[in-house]
């Protein structure tokens, strides 16, 4: 899958680059997953499957070759919608716009694959993530009761990425 330039940098006081994940990145993805999420974690097996899947893209944010975050985008055939399946940033870098850069890169990937819409689910108690998504132009269009392992509801959010093909 082509992403355009091999690496993308985004606005940040740190020199952060973004690239597609490889099999060799699985250990660091698992480390970030375990540090960020208390439940509903992606397993090593799931991450390995996603890295190899033709209908998924995992992108990494790095500083000097060290992975500091990632985003998973699902690209199912036959739909104009992409799904932001997961986004995580190492806790020590929270609030440094790494998540915003990953979100922008994920949207660019979806656009490059002909998707006109990005959808996602977010915990109703995750104020920082909801703020990030709303600040990036996402709107709430639904709710999934009891969506998460601990019974927390999810907000369904979406953003138009391009004009729909008519």
C-alpha angles and dihedrals in degrees: 000000000000121000099180107240114032092237133024125203123201136201108285136120086244124071098250123172132186127217139160115275121249133201088260089063096061096099093055092044089054091048092053092043091054093045094050107037126055092192141358089053124172108243124229087252092052092048091049090050092048093050089054097041120109089210096053136061126197114195124193130212111214140184114200091341094310115122111234102167146350144203129208118211121188117209110188118189120250098031136092090214126092121196126222096216099179141352125186136172126193105264094237089063098047113134095025096105094254090126091050091051092049090049091052091048091048091052091049090053091050091050091048088055092053098259117149098188138041120204132185145164123231132182112260089228095054100095097168093054093045089051091049092051095044090047088054092053103266119144130204112246103165151350132238111207115220092001097147129067092253093050097259116148123242128223114221112221135181142182131196108236098182141351111291115253110252 
